[in-house]
């Protein structure tokens, strides 16, 4: 049974679901003193059981794409579910976002969900136990902490696929937001959105967000963005062992600022390019660019690129990750 769980402080309230360990809503106070929901999704819990673009859920075992659904580990080639053209995406058909998670621990300020993925699920090798903890601080920080262990060597790449709109979840597009991404490099992709293997500098390209700026939709016709009709690219944050500020998004309209801190080597910046024909929470429909995602993770297709940070989770070791979304008015 799908159940809602709530985290609340003086200024904001987060609703979470045990289905997919999903962020259903985040009510915050904007710069004008209005309470708005900045997370895209649905009003009805049961709607999350039907097909949707991974609104707010935990994505795994492997977030993002793996080319042809194939990788080699310890000399053995594995063939995963194909569910994105000829490729594998977000863990397959029966991904983590389509599962009931157990509540492992709960207090007024945090909740921990757990899921045990059996060996062979979506054709991934070996059993994996995953814990995801959500905490809401008094400074409006939504902190997500991940832990995973496997009974044998496997691959692991987890993220949360939350779509944000700082004007309110059904209040137009995010093209009036200003974005800053603290990355000097990004991963160009082929026609199937698979990284080419090149780690390219953002200098003198439409991918450069080192200084805060709005998205220019005219750039969608340029070679780097024409394939995706917007941004759907992994930015290189770097090999780090503690959280750092990866991205800042600002809306002058709502006078809200969202900061994303992470200890992951990459962050997928996605502008909901193909979002359409899905009802929003206020009786209308979402359209392309109605939200943005900042998905902290390993690089896409890392198992097939030896020079990318390794996503291998070894037996006896723990996968850990921490990502924080901080929202403030100004």
C-alpha positions as CSV (number, residue, x, y, z in Angstrom):
1,X,0.0,0.0,0.0
2,X,1.3,3.4,-0.9
3,X,1.7,5.7,2.1
4,X,2.7,9.3,2.6
5,X,5.2,10.5,5.2
6,X,5.9,14.1,6.1
7,X,9.0,16.1,7.2
8,X,8.3,19.6,8.4
9,X,10.0,22.7,9.8
10,X,8.9,26.3,10.5
11,X,9.1,27.3,6.8
12,X,8.5,24.2,4.7
13,X,7.0,20.8,4.4
14,X,8.1,17.7,2.4
15,X,5.8,14.8,1.5
16,X,7.5,11.5,0.7
17,X,6.1,8.2,-0.5
18,X,7.2,4.7,0.2
19,X,6.5,4.0,-3.5
20,X,9.9,4.5,-5.1
21,X,11.1,6.4,-1.9
22,X,9.6,9.4,-3.8
23,X,9.6,13.1,-3.1
24,X,6.0,14.0,-3.8
25,X,6.0,17.6,-2.9
26,X,8.0,20.3,-1.2
27,X,6.0,23.3,0.1
28,X,8.2,26.3,0.7
29,X,7.7,30.0,1.4
30,X,8.7,32.2,-1.5
31,X,10.1,35.8,-1.3
32,X,6.6,37.2,-1.3
33,X,5.5,35.1,1.7
34,X,3.4,32.7,-0.4
35,X,3.6,28.9,0.2
36,X,4.3,27.1,-3.1
37,X,5.0,23.5,-4.1
38,X,8.3,23.5,-6.1
39,X,8.3,19.8,-7.0
40,X,6.5,18.4,-10.1
41,X,4.3,15.3,-9.7
42,X,0.8,14.2,-9.0
43,X,-1.9,14.8,-6.4
44,X,-3.0,11.2,-6.1
45,X,-0.5,8.7,-4.7
46,X,-1.8,5.8,-6.9
47,X,-0.9,7.8,-10.0
48,X,2.7,7.2,-9.3
49,X,2.1,3.5,-10.0
50,X,1.4,4.2,-13.6
51,X,4.0,5.2,-16.2
52,X,5.6,8.6,-15.6
53,X,8.9,10.4,-16.2
54,X,10.4,9.3,-12.8
55,X,8.9,12.2,-10.9
56,X,10.8,12.5,-7.6
57,X,11.8,8.8,-7.2
58,X,15.0,7.0,-6.4
59,X,16.6,5.8,-9.6
60,X,18.7,2.6,-9.7
61,X,20.4,0.2,-9.8
62,X,22.1,2.4,-12.4
63,X,20.9,6.0,-12.9
64,X,21.1,7.3,-16.5
65,X,22.0,5.2,-19.6
66,X,24.1,2.2,-20.3
67,X,24.9,1.7,-24.0
68,X,23.1,-1.3,-25.5
69,X,22.3,-2.5,-22.0
70,X,25.7,-4.3,-21.9
71,X,28.7,-4.1,-19.6
72,X,31.5,-6.5,-18.5
73,X,32.4,-7.1,-14.9
74,X,35.1,-9.5,-13.8
75,X,35.4,-10.9,-17.3
76,X,31.7,-11.7,-17.5
77,X,29.4,-9.8,-20.0
78,X,25.9,-8.9,-18.7
79,X,22.9,-7.9,-20.8
80,X,20.4,-5.6,-19.0
81,X,16.8,-4.7,-19.9
82,X,16.6,-2.5,-23.0
83,X,14.1,0.3,-22.2
84,X,15.4,3.4,-23.9
85,X,15.6,2.9,-27.7
86,X,18.5,0.3,-28.0
87,X,19.9,1.2,-24.6
88,X,19.2,0.7,-20.8
89,X,18.1,3.6,-18.6
90,X,17.5,4.2,-14.9
91,X,17.7,0.6,-13.8
92,X,15.3,-1.0,-16.3
93,X,11.6,-1.6,-16.5
94,X,11.1,-2.7,-12.9
95,X,13.4,0.0,-11.5
96,X,13.7,1.1,-7.9
97,X,11.1,3.9,-8.5
98,X,8.5,1.2,-9.2
99,X,8.9,-0.6,-5.9
100,X,7.4,-0.4,-2.4
101,X,10.2,0.5,0.0
102,X,10.2,-0.4,3.7
103,X,10.4,2.2,6.4
104,X,13.5,1.3,8.4
105,X,13.7,4.3,10.7
106,X,11.6,7.4,11.3
107,X,11.6,10.4,13.6
108,X,10.1,13.9,13.2
109,X,13.0,15.3,11.2
110,X,14.1,12.3,9.0
111,X,13.0,9.0,7.5
112,X,15.0,6.1,6.1
113,X,13.6,3.8,3.4
114,X,15.1,0.4,2.6
115,X,14.8,-1.9,-0.4
116,X,16.4,-5.3,-1.2
117,X,17.0,-5.9,-4.9
118,X,17.3,-9.6,-5.6
119,X,19.9,-11.0,-7.9
120,X,18.8,-10.9,-11.5
121,X,16.4,-8.0,-11.1
122,X,16.4,-6.2,-14.4
123,X,19.2,-8.7,-15.2
124,X,21.6,-7.0,-12.8
125,X,24.0,-9.5,-11.1
126,X,23.8,-10.3,-7.4
127,X,21.7,-9.1,-4.5
128,X,21.9,-5.5,-3.3
129,X,20.5,-3.8,-0.2
130,X,19.8,-0.1,-0.4
131,X,19.0,2.5,2.3
132,X,18.0,6.0,1.5
133,X,17.5,8.6,4.2
134,X,15.7,12.0,3.9
135,X,16.2,14.7,6.4
136,X,14.8,18.3,6.5
137,X,16.9,20.8,8.4
138,X,15.8,24.0,10.0
139,X,17.7,25.8,7.2
140,X,15.4,24.3,4.6
141,X,18.0,21.7,3.5
142,X,16.6,18.5,2.1
143,X,19.4,16.1,2.7
144,X,19.5,12.7,0.9
145,X,21.9,10.1,2.1
146,X,22.4,6.7,0.3
147,X,24.0,3.5,1.4
148,X,24.2,0.2,-0.6
149,X,25.9,-3.2,-0.2
150,X,26.0,-6.2,-2.4
151,X,26.7,-9.9,-1.7
152,X,29.1,-10.0,-4.7
153,X,30.7,-7.5,-7.0
154,X,28.1,-5.5,-9.0
155,X,27.6,-1.9,-10.3
156,X,25.7,0.8,-8.5
157,X,24.7,4.4,-9.4
158,X,21.9,5.9,-7.4
159,X,20.2,9.3,-7.6
160,X,16.9,11.1,-7.0
161,X,15.0,12.2,-10.1
162,X,13.2,15.2,-8.6
163,X,11.9,17.9,-11.1
164,X,11.9,21.4,-9.6
165,X,10.2,24.7,-10.7
166,X,11.0,27.6,-8.3
167,X,7.9,29.5,-9.5
168,X,5.6,26.6,-8.4
169,X,5.2,23.2,-10.0
170,X,2.4,24.2,-12.4
171,X,3.4,27.8,-13.0
172,X,5.0,27.9,-16.4
173,X,8.5,26.9,-17.6
174,X,11.9,27.3,-16.0
175,X,13.3,29.3,-18.9
176,X,13.1,32.4,-16.7
177,X,15.3,30.8,-14.1
178,X,19.0,31.6,-13.8
179,X,21.4,28.6,-13.6
180,X,24.9,28.3,-12.4
181,X,26.8,25.0,-12.6
182,X,30.2,24.8,-11.1
183,X,31.8,22.6,-13.7
184,X,34.6,23.2,-16.2
185,X,33.8,20.1,-18.3
186,X,30.8,18.1,-19.5
187,X,30.1,14.9,-21.5
188,X,29.0,15.3,-25.1
189,X,26.6,12.6,-26.3
190,X,25.8,10.8,-29.5
191,X,22.5,10.6,-31.2
192,X,21.2,8.2,-28.6
193,X,22.3,10.4,-25.6
194,X,25.2,8.0,-24.8
195,X,28.5,9.8,-23.8
196,X,31.0,9.7,-26.6
197,X,33.8,9.2,-24.0
198,X,35.2,12.7,-24.5
199,X,35.4,15.0,-21.5
200,X,35.0,18.4,-23.1
201,X,35.7,21.8,-21.7
202,X,32.6,24.1,-21.4
203,X,34.7,27.1,-22.6
204,X,33.1,28.9,-25.5
205,X,30.1,26.5,-25.7
206,X,26.4,26.7,-24.9
207,X,27.2,24.3,-22.0
208,X,29.0,27.0,-20.0
209,X,27.0,27.9,-16.8
210,X,30.0,28.8,-14.7
211,X,28.4,32.3,-14.4
212,X,24.8,32.4,-13.6
213,X,22.6,32.9,-16.7
214,X,19.2,32.1,-18.1
215,X,18.7,29.3,-20.7
216,X,18.6,30.7,-24.3
217,X,16.2,28.5,-26.2
218,X,17.8,29.7,-29.5
219,X,20.7,27.5,-28.4
220,X,18.5,24.4,-28.8
221,X,19.3,24.5,-32.5
222,X,23.0,24.4,-32.0
223,X,24.9,21.1,-32.7
224,X,25.5,20.3,-29.0
225,X,21.8,20.6,-28.0
226,X,19.9,19.8,-31.2
227,X,19.9,16.1,-30.5
228,X,18.3,16.5,-27.1
229,X,16.2,19.7,-27.8
230,X,17.5,21.2,-24.6
231,X,19.8,20.2,-21.8
232,X,20.2,16.6,-20.8
233,X,23.9,16.3,-20.1
234,X,26.2,15.2,-17.4
235,X,28.5,17.9,-15.9
236,X,31.8,16.9,-14.4
237,X,31.9,18.0,-10.8
238,X,35.1,16.1,-10.0
239,X,36.4,13.4,-7.7
240,X,35.6,14.6,-4.2
241,X,35.1,13.0,-0.8
242,X,32.8,15.6,0.8
243,X,29.9,17.7,-0.4
244,X,30.6,20.8,-2.5
245,X,28.3,23.3,-4.2
246,X,27.6,21.9,-7.6
247,X,24.8,24.2,-8.8
248,X,22.7,27.2,-7.9
249,X,19.3,28.0,-9.5
250,X,17.5,31.3,-8.9
251,X,14.1,32.7,-9.8
252,X,13.6,36.4,-9.7
253,X,9.9,35.9,-10.0
254,X,9.4,33.9,-6.8
255,X,12.6,35.2,-5.2
256,X,13.8,31.7,-4.4
257,X,17.2,30.2,-4.7
258,X,18.0,26.4,-4.8
259,X,21.5,25.2,-4.2
260,X,22.6,21.6,-4.8
261,X,25.5,20.2,-2.9
262,X,26.9,16.7,-3.6
263,X,29.9,14.4,-3.2
264,X,29.3,12.7,-6.5
265,X,31.6,13.1,-9.6
266,X,28.8,14.2,-11.9
267,X,25.5,15.9,-12.1
268,X,22.9,15.4,-14.8
269,X,21.3,18.7,-15.8
270,X,17.9,18.0,-17.4
271,X,15.4,20.6,-18.6
272,X,12.4,18.2,-19.1
273,X,12.7,18.7,-22.8
274,X,10.0,16.2,-23.9
275,X,7.6,16.6,-21.0
276,X,4.0,16.8,-22.2
277,X,0.5,15.4,-21.9
278,X,0.8,14.8,-18.2
279,X,-1.6,16.4,-15.8
280,X,0.0,18.7,-13.2
281,X,-1.3,19.2,-9.7
282,X,-3.6,22.1,-10.5
283,X,-5.7,20.6,-13.3
284,X,-3.6,21.7,-16.3
285,X,-0.8,19.9,-18.1
286,X,3.0,20.0,-17.9
287,X,4.8,21.2,-21.0
288,X,8.4,20.9,-22.2
289,X,10.7,22.8,-19.8
290,X,8.2,22.8,-17.0
291,X,10.9,21.7,-14.6
292,X,14.6,21.0,-14.2
293,X,16.5,18.2,-12.6
294,X,19.9,18.2,-10.9
295,X,20.7,14.5,-10.6
296,X,23.9,13.9,-8.6
297,X,25.5,10.6,-9.8
298,X,28.3,8.8,-11.6
299,X,28.7,9.4,-15.2
300,X,26.3,7.8,-17.7
301,X,27.7,4.6,-19.3
302,X,30.6,4.5,-16.9
303,X,30.9,0.7,-16.9
304,X,31.9,1.0,-20.6
305,X,34.5,3.8,-20.1
306,X,37.6,2.8,-18.1
307,X,38.6,6.5,-17.8
308,X,35.3,7.5,-16.1
309,X,35.0,7.2,-12.3
310,X,34.2,3.5,-11.5
311,X,30.7,2.6,-10.5
312,X,31.7,-0.9,-9.3
313,X,30.4,-1.9,-5.9
314,X,32.7,-4.6,-4.5
315,X,31.6,-7.3,-2.1
316,X,32.2,-6.2,1.5
317,X,32.3,-2.5,0.6
318,X,29.6,0.1,1.0
319,X,28.4,2.6,-1.6
320,X,27.7,5.9,0.1
321,X,26.4,9.2,-1.3
322,X,25.1,12.5,0.1
323,X,23.2,15.2,-1.8
324,X,21.7,18.3,-0.3
325,X,19.1,20.6,-1.9
326,X,18.9,23.9,0.0
327,X,16.1,26.4,-0.7
328,X,16.1,30.0,0.5
329,X,14.1,33.1,-0.2
330,X,15.7,36.5,-0.9
